Amino acid sequence: MTIIVHRIRLLDGVAPDRFETWVREVDYATCPELPSVLSFSVQRVAGPAVDGHVGAGTVADTGAGPLAYVEIIEVSSLADFEQDMQSPPFRKLVSDFDQMAEVVSETVGERIGEGYRV
């Protein structure tokens, strides 16, 4: 399984409530229409890292200001996800998202083993 991690920043003037409502009501609701998506979640970043290092609350690598969210997408494969990205439901998500936020970094990797979940 492939994991995609996006670091996200809201555009100037976009209220967090607007974005979070869209995530809950539209983004999550569209996932069943994308067969490659096995799991998807968006996390609000609370602030600076606990150990005091620049990181959790700041986009230090781009100097672009506060980071608001991190989304984690688990997909069956990149090829399958790229196919889903061409679908009308995904294109609508991108159109909506681009009016509220921007992805400031993307990391792609593979999970080691099953991990731990309760």
Biopython code that builds the backbone (N, CA, C, O; Angstrom):
import numpy as np
from Bio.PDB.StructureBuilder import StructureBuilder

atoms = [
    (1, "MET", "N", (0.828, -1.193, 0.000)),
    (1, "MET", "CA", (0.000, 0.000, 0.000)),
    (1, "MET", "C", (0.865, 1.247, 0.000)),
    (1, "MET", "O", (1.909, 1.308, 0.649)),
    (2, "THR", "N", (0.414, 2.208, -0.724)),
    (2, "THR", "CA", (1.130, 3.469, -0.836)),
    (2, "THR", "C", (0.456, 4.509, 0.047)),
    (2, "THR", "O", (-0.771, 4.586, 0.111)),
    (3, "ILE", "N", (1.264, 5.299, 0.721)),
    (3, "ILE", "CA", (0.788, 6.384, 1.575)),
    (3, "ILE", "C", (1.240, 7.700, 0.960)),
    (3, "ILE", "O", (2.401, 7.847, 0.577)),
    (4, "ILE", "N", (0.318, 8.659, 0.867)),
    (4, "ILE", "CA", (0.625, 9.996, 0.379)),
    (4, "ILE", "C", (0.310, 10.968, 1.512)),
    (4, "ILE", "O", (-0.789, 10.949, 2.066)),
    (5, "VAL", "N", (1.275, 11.816, 1.852)),
    (5, "VAL", "CA", (1.089, 12.795, 2.916)),
    (5, "VAL", "C", (1.212, 14.184, 2.308)),
    (5, "VAL", "O", (2.219, 14.515, 1.682)),
    (6, "HIS", "N", (0.172, 14.994, 2.499)),
    (6, "HIS", "CA", (0.182, 16.381, 2.037)),
    (6, "HIS", "C", (0.209, 17.315, 3.234)),
    (6, "HIS", "O", (-0.548, 17.141, 4.189)),
    (7, "ARG", "N", (1.076, 18.295, 3.173)),
    (7, "ARG", "CA", (1.051, 19.403, 4.131)),
    (7, "ARG", "C", (0.277, 20.518, 3.451)),
    (7, "ARG", "O", (0.566, 20.878, 2.310)),
    (8, "ILE", "N", (-0.709, 21.066, 4.155)),
    (8, "ILE", "CA", (-1.672, 21.992, 3.564)),
    (8, "ILE", "C", (-1.705, 23.308, 4.335)),
    (8, "ILE", "O", (-1.634, 23.334, 5.564)),
    (9, "ARG", "N", (-1.813, 24.393, 3.582)),
    (9, "ARG", "CA", (-1.980, 25.728, 4.171)),
    (9, "ARG", "C", (-3.222, 26.348, 3.548)),
    (9, "ARG", "O", (-3.424, 26.258, 2.337)),
    (10, "LEU", "N", (-4.055, 26.979, 4.376)),
    (10, "LEU", "CA", (-5.222, 27.694, 3.866)),
    (10, "LEU", "C", (-4.781, 28.954, 3.136)),
    (10, "LEU", "O", (-3.781, 29.576, 3.495)),
    (11, "LEU", "N", (-5.532, 29.322, 2.115)),
    (11, "LEU", "CA", (-5.274, 30.578, 1.414)),
    (11, "LEU", "C", (-5.693, 31.744, 2.303)),
    (11, "LEU", "O", (-6.542, 31.586, 3.181)),
    (12, "ASP", "N", (-5.106, 32.900, 2.080)),
    (12, "ASP", "CA", (-5.455, 34.095, 2.853)),
    (12, "ASP", "C", (-6.961, 34.334, 2.795)),
    (12, "ASP", "O", (-7.575, 34.263, 1.731)),
    (13, "GLY", "N", (-7.538, 34.616, 3.954)),
    (13, "GLY", "CA", (-8.955, 34.953, 4.034)),
    (13, "GLY", "C", (-9.901, 33.770, 4.137)),
    (13, "GLY", "O", (-11.109, 33.965, 4.277)),
    (14, "VAL", "N", (-9.385, 32.541, 4.071)),
    (14, "VAL", "CA", (-10.244, 31.359, 4.173)),
    (14, "VAL", "C", (-10.347, 30.953, 5.643)),
    (14, "VAL", "O", (-9.338, 30.693, 6.298)),
    (15, "ALA", "N", (-11.561, 30.905, 6.141)),
    (15, "ALA", "CA", (-11.794, 30.535, 7.540)),
    (15, "ALA", "C", (-11.611, 29.030, 7.719)),
    (15, "ALA", "O", (-12.083, 28.247, 6.894)),
    (16, "PRO", "N", (-10.930, 28.620, 8.792)),
    (16, "PRO", "CA", (-10.776, 27.186, 9.053)),
    (16, "PRO", "C", (-12.107, 26.433, 9.078)),
    (16, "PRO", "O", (-12.185, 25.310, 8.581)),
    (17, "ASP", "N", (-13.147, 27.032, 9.645)),
    (17, "ASP", "CA", (-14.451, 26.367, 9.708)),
    (17, "ASP", "C", (-14.971, 26.029, 8.309)),
    (17, "ASP", "O", (-15.545, 24.959, 8.103)),
    (18, "ARG", "N", (-14.776, 26.926, 7.362)),
    (18, "ARG", "CA", (-15.227, 26.678, 5.985)),
    (18, "ARG", "C", (-14.515, 25.450, 5.412)),
    (18, "ARG", "O", (-15.150, 24.560, 4.845)),
    (19, "PHE", "N", (-13.191, 25.413, 5.568)),
    (19, "PHE", "CA", (-12.409, 24.302, 5.039)),
    (19, "PHE", "C", (-12.781, 22.998, 5.742)),
    (19, "PHE", "O", (-12.989, 21.981, 5.082)),
    (20, "GLU", "N", (-12.864, 23.017, 7.050)),
    (20, "GLU", "CA", (-13.150, 21.798, 7.809)),
    (20, "GLU", "C", (-14.547, 21.259, 7.523)),
    (20, "GLU", "O", (-14.740, 20.044, 7.488)),
    (21, "THR", "N", (-15.521, 22.138, 7.320)),
    (21, "THR", "CA", (-16.867, 21.699, 6.942)),
    (21, "THR", "C", (-16.827, 21.015, 5.579)),
    (21, "THR", "O", (-17.459, 19.977, 5.385)),
    (22, "TRP", "N", (-16.090, 21.591, 4.642)),
    (22, "TRP", "CA", (-15.948, 20.999, 3.315)),
    (22, "TRP", "C", (-15.271, 19.626, 3.419)),
    (22, "TRP", "O", (-15.690, 18.679, 2.753)),
    (23, "VAL", "N", (-14.233, 19.516, 4.246)),
    (23, "VAL", "CA", (-13.554, 18.225, 4.417)),
    (23, "VAL", "C", (-14.551, 17.178, 4.905)),
    (23, "VAL", "O", (-14.636, 16.089, 4.337)),
    (24, "ARG", "N", (-15.308, 17.502, 5.958)),
    (24, "ARG", "CA", (-16.242, 16.534, 6.537)),
    (24, "ARG", "C", (-17.399, 16.202, 5.595)),
    (24, "ARG", "O", (-17.775, 15.037, 5.464)),
    (25, "GLU", "N", (-17.965, 17.217, 4.941)),
    (25, "GLU", "CA", (-19.198, 17.015, 4.180)),
    (25, "GLU", "C", (-18.979, 16.649, 2.717)),
    (25, "GLU", "O", (-19.839, 16.008, 2.113)),
    (26, "VAL", "N", (-17.850, 17.038, 2.134)),
    (26, "VAL", "CA", (-17.626, 16.805, 0.704)),
    (26, "VAL", "C", (-16.431, 15.884, 0.466)),
    (26, "VAL", "O", (-16.560, 14.859, -0.204)),
    (27, "ASP", "N", (-15.283, 16.243, 1.007)),
    (27, "ASP", "CA", (-14.057, 15.490, 0.754)),
    (27, "ASP", "C", (-14.202, 14.037, 1.219)),
    (27, "ASP", "O", (-14.006, 13.112, 0.431)),
    (28, "TYR", "N", (-14.543, 13.834, 2.492)),
    (28, "TYR", "CA", (-14.709, 12.483, 3.015)),
    (28, "TYR", "C", (-15.822, 11.744, 2.274)),
    (28, "TYR", "O", (-15.687, 10.556, 1.982)),
    (29, "ALA", "N", (-16.915, 12.433, 1.969)),
    (29, "ALA", "CA", (-18.067, 11.804, 1.323)),
    (29, "ALA", "C", (-17.758, 11.348, -0.100)),
    (29, "ALA", "O", (-18.427, 10.453, -0.617)),
    (30, "THR", "N", (-16.765, 11.942, -0.735)),
    (30, "THR", "CA", (-16.410, 11.580, -2.107)),
    (30, "THR", "C", (-15.495, 10.362, -2.160)),
    (30, "THR", "O", (-15.424, 9.700, -3.196)),
    (31, "CYS", "N", (-14.804, 10.051, -1.091)),
    (31, "CYS", "CA", (-13.833, 8.945, -1.091)),
    (31, "CYS", "C", (-14.387, 7.621, -1.611)),
    (31, "CYS", "O", (-13.670, 6.933, -2.339)),
    (32, "PRO", "N", (-15.623, 7.218, -1.283)),
    (32, "PRO", "CA", (-16.133, 5.955, -1.818)),
    (32, "PRO", "C", (-16.238, 5.937, -3.352)),
    (32, "PRO", "O", (-16.325, 4.863, -3.947)),
    (33, "GLU", "N", (-16.230, 7.092, -3.985)),
    (33, "GLU", "CA", (-16.280, 7.166, -5.445)),
    (33, "GLU", "C", (-14.892, 7.012, -6.081)),
    (33, "GLU", "O", (-14.765, 7.000, -7.305)),
    (34, "LEU", "N", (-13.857, 6.895, -5.248)),
    (34, "LEU", "CA", (-12.480, 6.755, -5.722)),
    (34, "LEU", "C", (-11.968, 5.378, -5.287)),
    (34, "LEU", "O", (-11.469, 5.228, -4.172)),
    (35, "PRO", "N", (-12.089, 4.371, -6.162)),
    (35, "PRO", "CA", (-11.778, 2.997, -5.763)),
    (35, "PRO", "C", (-10.366, 2.772, -5.221)),
    (35, "PRO", "O", (-10.153, 1.855, -4.428)),
    (36, "SER", "N", (-9.409, 3.586, -5.630)),
    (36, "SER", "CA", (-8.032, 3.378, -5.166)),
    (36, "SER", "C", (-7.810, 3.831, -3.725)),
    (36, "SER", "O", (-6.836, 3.423, -3.092)),
    (37, "VAL", "N", (-8.700, 4.669, -3.202)),
    (37, "VAL", "CA", (-8.504, 5.229, -1.861)),
    (37, "VAL", "C", (-8.973, 4.228, -0.813)),
    (37, "VAL", "O", (-10.156, 3.898, -0.732)),
    (38, "LEU", "N", (-8.017, 3.748, -0.008)),
    (38, "LEU", "CA", (-8.299, 2.785, 1.048)),
    (38, "LEU", "C", (-8.607, 3.468, 2.371)),
    (38, "LEU", "O", (-9.423, 2.984, 3.155)),
    (39, "SER", "N", (-7.949, 4.593, 2.612)),
    (39, "SER", "CA", (-8.251, 5.409, 3.794)),
    (39, "SER", "C", (-7.806, 6.836, 3.516)),
    (39, "SER", "O", (-6.922, 7.088, 2.697)),
    (40, "PHE", "N", (-8.441, 7.758, 4.219)),
    (40, "PHE", "CA", (-8.159, 9.170, 4.012)),
    (40, "PHE", "C", (-8.541, 9.912, 5.277)),
    (40, "PHE", "O", (-9.625, 9.706, 5.822)),
    (41, "SER", "N", (-7.647, 10.779, 5.747)),
    (41, "SER", "CA", (-7.978, 11.616, 6.902)),
    (41, "SER", "C", (-7.208, 12.924, 6.830)),
    (41, "SER", "O", (-6.118, 13.006, 6.265)),
    (42, "VAL", "N", (-7.814, 13.938, 7.419)),
    (42, "VAL", "CA", (-7.197, 15.263, 7.495)),
    (42, "VAL", "C", (-7.020, 15.590, 8.963)),
    (42, "VAL", "O", (-7.947, 15.444, 9.760)),
    (43, "GLN", "N", (-5.813, 16.038, 9.319)),
    (43, "GLN", "CA", (-5.486, 16.394, 10.698)),
    (43, "GLN", "C", (-5.206, 17.888, 10.786)),
    (43, "GLN", "O", (-4.449, 18.432, 9.981)),
    (44, "ARG", "N", (-5.814, 18.547, 11.760)),
    (44, "ARG", "CA", (-5.513, 19.954, 12.030)),
    (44, "ARG", "C", (-4.225, 19.997, 12.839)),
    (44, "ARG", "O", (-4.075, 19.262, 13.816)),
    (45, "VAL", "N", (-3.302, 20.853, 12.435)),
    (45, "VAL", "CA", (-2.039, 21.009, 13.151)),
    (45, "VAL", "C", (-2.277, 22.007, 14.278)),
    (45, "VAL", "O", (-2.757, 23.120, 14.061)),
    (46, "ALA", "N", (-1.924, 21.574, 15.495)),
    (46, "ALA", "CA", (-2.242, 22.366, 16.672)),
    (46, "ALA", "C", (-1.245, 23.477, 16.958)),
    (46, "ALA", "O", (-1.616, 24.478, 17.571)),
    (47, "GLY", "N", (-0.005, 23.340, 16.541)),
    (47, "GLY", "CA", (0.979, 24.358, 16.865)),
    (47, "GLY", "C", (2.380, 23.812, 16.753)),
    (47, "GLY", "O", (2.596, 22.771, 16.133)),
    (48, "PRO", "N", (3.344, 24.511, 17.353)),
    (48, "PRO", "CA", (4.734, 24.064, 17.243)),
    (48, "PRO", "C", (4.940, 22.703, 17.884)),
    (48, "PRO", "O", (4.187, 22.285, 18.763)),
    (49, "ALA", "N", (5.969, 22.033, 17.425)),
    (49, "ALA", "CA", (6.295, 20.716, 17.957)),
    (49, "ALA", "C", (6.510, 20.786, 19.455)),
    (49, "ALA", "O", (6.966, 21.798, 19.987)),
    (50, "VAL", "N", (6.176, 19.694, 20.128)),
    (50, "VAL", "CA", (6.282, 19.623, 21.583)),
    (50, "VAL", "C", (7.709, 19.858, 22.053)),
    (50, "VAL", "O", (7.920, 20.482, 23.093)),
    (51, "ASP", "N", (8.687, 19.372, 21.310)),
    (51, "ASP", "CA", (10.076, 19.512, 21.740)),
    (51, "ASP", "C", (10.661, 20.879, 21.404)),
    (51, "ASP", "O", (11.841, 21.125, 21.654)),
    (52, "GLY", "N", (9.846, 21.771, 20.840)),
    (52, "GLY", "CA", (10.304, 23.128, 20.573)),
    (52, "GLY", "C", (10.944, 23.327, 19.214)),
    (52, "GLY", "O", (11.250, 24.460, 18.842)),
    (53, "HIS", "N", (11.154, 22.264, 18.469)),
    (53, "HIS", "CA", (11.733, 22.411, 17.141)),
    (53, "HIS", "C", (10.717, 22.999, 16.177)),
    (53, "HIS", "O", (9.518, 22.747, 16.298)),
    (54, "VAL", "N", (11.195, 23.776, 15.229)),
    (54, "VAL", "CA", (10.323, 24.263, 14.177)),
    (54, "VAL", "C", (9.819, 23.048, 13.431)),
    (54, "VAL", "O", (10.601, 22.148, 13.123)),
    (55, "GLY", "N", (8.538, 23.000, 13.135)),
    (55, "GLY", "CA", (8.031, 21.849, 12.405)),
    (55, "GLY", "C", (6.528, 21.824, 12.332)),
    (55, "GLY", "O", (5.942, 22.256, 11.339)),
    (56, "ALA", "N", (5.901, 21.324, 13.366)),
    (56, "ALA", "CA", (4.473, 21.033, 13.284)),
    (56, "ALA", "C", (3.630, 22.238, 12.917)),
    (56, "ALA", "O", (2.689, 22.102, 12.135)),
    (57, "GLY", "N", (3.927, 23.401, 13.445)),
    (57, "GLY", "CA", (3.084, 24.557, 13.181)),
    (57, "GLY", "C", (3.633, 25.499, 12.146)),
    (57, "GLY", "O", (3.034, 26.546, 11.901)),
    (58, "THR", "N", (4.745, 25.174, 11.528)),
    (58, "THR", "CA", (5.390, 26.091, 10.594)),
    (58, "THR", "C", (5.876, 25.341, 9.369)),
    (58, "THR", "O", (6.375, 24.221, 9.473)),
    (59, "VAL", "N", (5.730, 25.951, 8.229)),
    (59, "VAL", "CA", (6.269, 25.362, 7.008)),
    (59, "VAL", "C", (7.681, 25.905, 6.852)),
    (59, "VAL", "O", (7.925, 26.819, 6.065)),
    (60, "ALA", "N", (8.599, 25.334, 7.608)),
    (60, "ALA", "CA", (9.967, 25.852, 7.661)),
    (60, "ALA", "C", (10.716, 25.654, 6.351)),
    (60, "ALA", "O", (11.549, 26.479, 5.977)),
    (61, "ASP", "N", (10.417, 24.553, 5.649)),
    (61, "ASP", "CA", (11.190, 24.275, 4.442)),
    (61, "ASP", "C", (10.856, 25.222, 3.298)),
    (61, "ASP", "O", (11.665, 25.377, 2.383)),
    (62, "THR", "N", (9.679, 25.863, 3.320)),
    (62, "THR", "CA", (9.330, 26.791, 2.245)),
    (62, "THR", "C", (9.314, 28.239, 2.716)),
    (62, "THR", "O", (9.271, 29.166, 1.908)),
    (63, "GLY", "N", (9.348, 28.421, 4.038)),
    (63, "GLY", "CA", (9.243, 29.767, 4.575)),
    (63, "GLY", "C", (7.892, 30.387, 4.297)),
    (63, "GLY", "O", (7.767, 31.612, 4.274)),
    (64, "ALA", "N", (6.882, 29.567, 4.086)),
    (64, "ALA", "CA", (5.604, 30.051, 3.593)),
    (64, "ALA", "C", (4.580, 30.369, 4.672)),
    (64, "ALA", "O", (3.422, 30.626, 4.343)),
    (65, "GLY", "N", (4.952, 30.362, 5.930)),
    (65, "GLY", "CA", (3.995, 30.730, 6.953)),
    (65, "GLY", "C", (3.369, 29.523, 7.628)),
    (65, "GLY", "O", (3.836, 28.395, 7.475)),
    (66, "PRO", "N", (2.296, 29.780, 8.384)),
    (66, "PRO", "CA", (1.731, 28.723, 9.206)),
    (66, "PRO", "C", (1.126, 27.579, 8.402)),
    (66, "PRO", "O", (0.475, 27.781, 7.377)),
    (67, "LEU", "N", (1.361, 26.400, 8.895)),
    (67, "LEU", "CA", (0.784, 25.190, 8.324)),
    (67, "LEU", "C", (-0.493, 24.898, 9.088)),
    (67, "LEU", "O", (-0.501, 24.943, 10.318)),
    (68, "ALA", "N", (-1.566, 24.602, 8.385)),
    (68, "ALA", "CA", (-2.836, 24.401, 9.059)),
    (68, "ALA", "C", (-3.243, 22.935, 9.162)),
    (68, "ALA", "O", (-3.854, 22.537, 10.154)),
    (69, "TYR", "N", (-2.913, 22.122, 8.153)),
    (69, "TYR", "CA", (-3.423, 20.752, 8.103)),
    (69, "TYR", "C", (-2.414, 19.798, 7.473)),
    (69, "TYR", "O", (-1.519, 20.202, 6.731)),
    (70, "VAL", "N", (-2.594, 18.516, 7.797)),
    (70, "VAL", "CA", (-1.865, 17.439, 7.148)),
    (70, "VAL", "C", (-2.923, 16.417, 6.742)),
    (70, "VAL", "O", (-3.775, 16.050, 7.552)),
    (71, "GLU", "N", (-2.874, 15.954, 5.487)),
    (71, "GLU", "CA", (-3.792, 14.896, 5.084)),
    (71, "GLU", "C", (-2.986, 13.659, 4.734)),
    (71, "GLU", "O", (-1.894, 13.738, 4.171)),
    (72, "ILE", "N", (-3.562, 12.503, 5.089)),
    (72, "ILE", "CA", (-2.910, 11.226, 4.842)),
    (72, "ILE", "C", (-3.856, 10.390, 3.990)),
    (72, "ILE", "O", (-4.994, 10.116, 4.371)),
    (73, "ILE", "N", (-3.347, 9.994, 2.825)),
    (73, "ILE", "CA", (-4.139, 9.222, 1.879)),
    (73, "ILE", "C", (-3.455, 7.866, 1.711)),
    (73, "ILE", "O", (-2.269, 7.803, 1.385)),
    (74, "GLU", "N", (-4.190, 6.797, 1.931)),
    (74, "GLU", "CA", (-3.669, 5.454, 1.705)),
    (74, "GLU", "C", (-4.351, 4.923, 0.452)),
    (74, "GLU", "O", (-5.578, 4.850, 0.390)),
    (75, "VAL", "N", (-3.552, 4.553, -0.547)),
    (75, "VAL", "CA", (-4.104, 4.106, -1.827)),
    (75, "VAL", "C", (-3.585, 2.716, -2.182)),
    (75, "VAL", "O", (-2.536, 2.288, -1.701)),
    (76, "SER", "N", (-4.341, 2.019, -3.036)),
    (76, "SER", "CA", (-3.952, 0.675, -3.448)),
    (76, "SER", "C", (-2.652, 0.695, -4.254)),
    (76, "SER", "O", (-1.819, -0.201, -4.122)),
    (77, "SER", "N", (-2.486, 1.720, -5.087)),
    (77, "SER", "CA", (-1.240, 1.929, -5.828)),
    (77, "SER", "C", (-1.271, 3.333, -6.418)),
    (77, "SER", "O", (-2.338, 3.923, -6.588)),
    (78, "LEU", "N", (-0.095, 3.858, -6.725)),
    (78, "LEU", "CA", (-0.041, 5.173, -7.361)),
    (78, "LEU", "C", (-0.714, 5.149, -8.722)),
    (78, "LEU", "O", (-1.401, 6.103, -9.088)),
    (79, "ALA", "N", (-0.530, 4.081, -9.470)),
    (79, "ALA", "CA", (-1.147, 3.984, -10.800)),
    (79, "ALA", "C", (-2.675, 4.030, -10.690)),
    (79, "ALA", "O", (-3.336, 4.717, -11.469)),
    (80, "ASP", "N", (-3.230, 3.300, -9.724)),
    (80, "ASP", "CA", (-4.682, 3.314, -9.525)),
    (80, "ASP", "C", (-5.154, 4.713, -9.117)),
    (80, "ASP", "O", (-6.177, 5.196, -9.603)),
    (81, "PHE", "N", (-4.404, 5.353, -8.228)),
    (81, "PHE", "CA", (-4.790, 6.686, -7.766)),
    (81, "PHE", "C", (-4.701, 7.702, -8.902)),
    (81, "PHE", "O", (-5.564, 8.570, -9.032)),
    (82, "GLU", "N", (-3.666, 7.593, -9.715)),
    (82, "GLU", "CA", (-3.542, 8.500, -10.862)),
    (82, "GLU", "C", (-4.735, 8.339, -11.803)),
    (82, "GLU", "O", (-5.191, 9.316, -12.397)),
    (83, "GLN", "N", (-5.233, 7.136, -11.940)),
    (83, "GLN", "CA", (-6.430, 6.923, -12.759)),
    (83, "GLN", "C", (-7.638, 7.605, -12.114)),
    (83, "GLN", "O", (-8.410, 8.274, -12.801)),
    (84, "ASP", "N", (-7.806, 7.439, -10.795)),
    (84, "ASP", "CA", (-8.907, 8.104, -10.087)),
    (84, "ASP", "C", (-8.819, 9.620, -10.193)),
    (84, "ASP", "O", (-9.839, 10.310, -10.203)),
    (85, "MET", "N", (-7.588, 10.139, -10.272)),
    (85, "MET", "CA", (-7.404, 11.594, -10.356)),
    (85, "MET", "C", (-7.990, 12.177, -11.644)),
    (85, "MET", "O", (-8.212, 13.385, -11.725)),
    (86, "GLN", "N", (-8.239, 11.347, -12.637)),
    (86, "GLN", "CA", (-8.825, 11.808, -13.896)),
    (86, "GLN", "C", (-10.351, 11.812, -13.867)),
    (86, "GLN", "O", (-10.988, 12.300, -14.801)),
    (87, "SER", "N", (-10.937, 11.272, -12.804)),
    (87, "SER", "CA", (-12.395, 11.138, -12.730)),
    (87, "SER", "C", (-13.070, 12.471, -12.397)),
    (87, "SER", "O", (-12.470, 13.326, -11.745)),
    (88, "PRO", "N", (-14.321, 12.649, -12.848)),
    (88, "PRO", "CA", (-15.062, 13.873, -12.508)),
    (88, "PRO", "C", (-15.171, 14.140, -11.004)),
    (88, "PRO", "O", (-15.015, 15.291, -10.596)),
    (89, "PRO", "N", (-15.434, 13.130, -10.153)),
    (89, "PRO", "CA", (-15.504, 13.443, -8.715)),
    (89, "PRO", "C", (-14.192, 14.008, -8.169)),
    (89, "PRO", "O", (-14.206, 14.944, -7.371)),
    (90, "PHE", "N", (-13.053, 13.441, -8.597)),
    (90, "PHE", "CA", (-11.768, 13.933, -8.101)),
    (90, "PHE", "C", (-11.499, 15.337, -8.631)),
    (90, "PHE", "O", (-11.023, 16.195, -7.888)),
    (91, "ARG", "N", (-11.795, 15.579, -9.895)),
    (91, "ARG", "CA", (-11.569, 16.922, -10.467)),
    (91, "ARG", "C", (-12.394, 17.981, -9.746)),
    (91, "ARG", "O", (-11.942, 19.113, -9.577)),
    (92, "LYS", "N", (-13.606, 17.616, -9.320)),
    (92, "LYS", "CA", (-14.438, 18.547, -8.549)),
    (92, "LYS", "C", (-13.792, 18.825, -7.198)),
    (92, "LYS", "O", (-13.781, 19.970, -6.744)),
    (93, "LEU", "N", (-13.252, 17.794, -6.548)),
    (93, "LEU", "CA", (-12.553, 18.010, -5.278)),
    (93, "LEU", "C", (-11.405, 18.994, -5.459)),
    (93, "LEU", "O", (-11.243, 19.913, -4.657)),
    (94, "VAL", "N", (-10.610, 18.808, -6.504)),
    (94, "VAL", "CA", (-9.466, 19.679, -6.757)),
    (94, "VAL", "C", (-9.936, 21.112, -6.984)),
    (94, "VAL", "O", (-9.340, 22.053, -6.460)),
    (95, "SER", "N", (-10.993, 21.279, -7.757)),
    (95, "SER", "CA", (-11.520, 22.615, -8.031)),
    (95, "SER", "C", (-11.953, 23.315, -6.737)),
    (95, "SER", "O", (-11.629, 24.482, -6.521)),
    (96, "ASP", "N", (-12.676, 22.606, -5.891)),
    (96, "ASP", "CA", (-13.104, 23.165, -4.597)),
    (96, "ASP", "C", (-11.902, 23.477, -3.710)),
    (96, "ASP", "O", (-11.796, 24.568, -3.150)),
    (97, "PHE", "N", (-10.997, 22.500, -3.590)),
    (97, "PHE", "CA", (-9.826, 22.634, -2.722)),
    (97, "PHE", "C", (-8.992, 23.850, -3.120)),
    (97, "PHE", "O", (-8.565, 24.625, -2.264)),
    (98, "ASP", "N", (-8.766, 24.012, -4.417)),
    (98, "ASP", "CA", (-7.907, 25.101, -4.896)),
    (98, "ASP", "C", (-8.442, 26.489, -4.573)),
    (98, "ASP", "O", (-7.693, 27.465, -4.625)),
    (99, "GLN", "N", (-9.713, 26.590, -4.245)),
    (99, "GLN", "CA", (-10.300, 27.869, -3.855)),
    (99, "GLN", "C", (-10.103, 28.167, -2.373)),
    (99, "GLN", "O", (-10.357, 29.283, -1.921)),
    (100, "MET", "N", (-9.647, 27.157, -1.611)),
    (100, "MET", "CA", (-9.518, 27.320, -0.162)),
    (100, "MET", "C", (-8.111, 27.123, 0.377)),
    (100, "MET", "O", (-7.738, 27.726, 1.384)),
    (101, "ALA", "N", (-7.326, 26.279, -0.289)),
    (101, "ALA", "CA", (-6.054, 25.864, 0.311)),
    (101, "ALA", "C", (-5.047, 25.503, -0.768)),
    (101, "ALA", "O", (-5.356, 25.459, -1.959)),
    (102, "GLU", "N", (-3.824, 25.244, -0.300)),
    (102, "GLU", "CA", (-2.781, 24.778, -1.211)),
    (102, "GLU", "C", (-1.942, 23.728, -0.509)),
    (102, "GLU", "O", (-1.701, 23.796, 0.697)),
    (103, "VAL", "N", (-1.502, 22.753, -1.297)),
    (103, "VAL", "CA", (-0.576, 21.739, -0.801)),
    (103, "VAL", "C", (0.816, 22.342, -0.890)),
    (103, "VAL", "O", (1.248, 22.748, -1.969)),
    (104, "VAL", "N", (1.531, 22.407, 0.243)),
    (104, "VAL", "CA", (2.868, 23.001, 0.245)),
    (104, "VAL", "C", (3.969, 21.950, 0.169)),
    (104, "VAL", "O", (5.119, 22.273, -0.129)),
    (105, "SER", "N", (3.617, 20.682, 0.440)),
    (105, "SER", "CA", (4.573, 19.605, 0.214)),
    (105, "SER", "C", (3.834, 18.290, 0.126)),
    (105, "SER", "O", (2.759, 18.113, 0.700)),
    (106, "GLU", "N", (4.439, 17.370, -0.609)),
    (106, "GLU", "CA", (3.883, 16.028, -0.760)),
    (106, "GLU", "C", (4.992, 15.012, -0.526)),
    (106, "GLU", "O", (6.105, 15.160, -1.031)),
    (107, "THR", "N", (4.672, 13.980, 0.246)),
    (107, "THR", "CA", (5.593, 12.884, 0.495)),
    (107, "THR", "C", (4.862, 11.592, 0.154)),
    (107, "THR", "O", (3.713, 11.400, 0.551)),
    (108, "VAL", "N", (5.526, 10.711, -0.579)),
    (108, "VAL", "CA", (4.935, 9.432, -0.960)),
    (108, "VAL", "C", (5.830, 8.323, -0.424)),
    (108, "VAL", "O", (7.054, 8.391, -0.541)),
    (109, "GLY", "N", (5.216, 7.303, 0.164)),
    (109, "GLY", "CA", (5.996, 6.193, 0.689)),
    (109, "GLY", "C", (5.159, 4.944, 0.844)),
    (109, "GLY", "O", (3.986, 4.910, 0.473)),
    (110, "GLU", "N", (5.773, 3.929, 1.394)),
    (110, "GLU", "CA", (5.121, 2.648, 1.639)),
    (110, "GLU", "C", (5.142, 2.361, 3.137)),
    (110, "GLU", "O", (6.156, 2.577, 3.800)),
    (111, "ARG", "N", (4.019, 1.872, 3.669)),
    (111, "ARG", "CA", (3.961, 1.506, 5.069)),
    (111, "ARG", "C", (4.816, 0.263, 5.291)),
    (111, "ARG", "O", (4.839, -0.649, 4.464)),
    (112, "ILE", "N", (5.515, 0.245, 6.417)),
    (112, "ILE", "CA", (6.304, -0.910, 6.816)),
    (112, "ILE", "C", (5.401, -1.808, 7.653)),
    (112, "ILE", "O", (5.008, -1.435, 8.759)),
    (113, "GLY", "N", (5.082, -2.954, 7.148)),
    (113, "GLY", "CA", (4.204, -3.869, 7.866)),
    (113, "GLY", "C", (2.806, -3.311, 7.998)),
    (113, "GLY", "O", (2.422, -2.389, 7.279)),
    (114, "GLU", "N", (2.042, -3.877, 8.927)),
    (114, "GLU", "CA", (0.664, -3.448, 9.130)),
    (114, "GLU", "C", (0.546, -2.220, 10.027)),
    (114, "GLU", "O", (-0.512, -1.594, 10.089)),
    (115, "GLY", "N", (1.635, -1.873, 10.724)),
    (115, "GLY", "CA", (1.549, -0.742, 11.651)),
    (115, "GLY", "C", (0.756, -1.132, 12.882)),
    (115, "GLY", "O", (0.572, -2.315, 13.167)),
    (116, "TYR", "N", (0.292, -0.140, 13.604)),
    (116, "TYR", "CA", (-0.488, -0.376, 14.813)),
    (116, "TYR", "C", (-1.752, 0.472, 14.750)),
    (116, "TYR", "O", (-1.680, 1.674, 14.496)),
    (117, "ARG", "N", (-2.881, -0.132, 14.973)),
    (117, "ARG", "CA", (-4.174, 0.555, 15.063)),
    (117, "ARG", "C", (-4.994, -0.133, 16.140)),
    (117, "ARG", "O", (-4.947, -1.354, 16.287)),
    (118, "VAL", "N", (-5.726, 0.642, 16.870)),
    (118, "VAL", "CA", (-6.613, 0.079, 17.904)),
    (118, "VAL", "C", (-7.961, -0.180, 17.298)),
    (118, "VAL", "O", (-8.866, -0.654, 17.985)),
]
sb = StructureBuilder()
sb.init_structure("model")
sb.init_model(0)
sb.init_chain("A")
sb.init_seg("    ")
for serial, (resi, resn, name, xyz) in enumerate(atoms, 1):
    if name == "N":
        sb.init_residue(resn, " ", resi, " ")
    sb.init_atom(name, np.array(xyz, "f"), 0.0, 1.0, " ", f" {name:<3s}", serial, name[0])
structure = sb.get_structure()
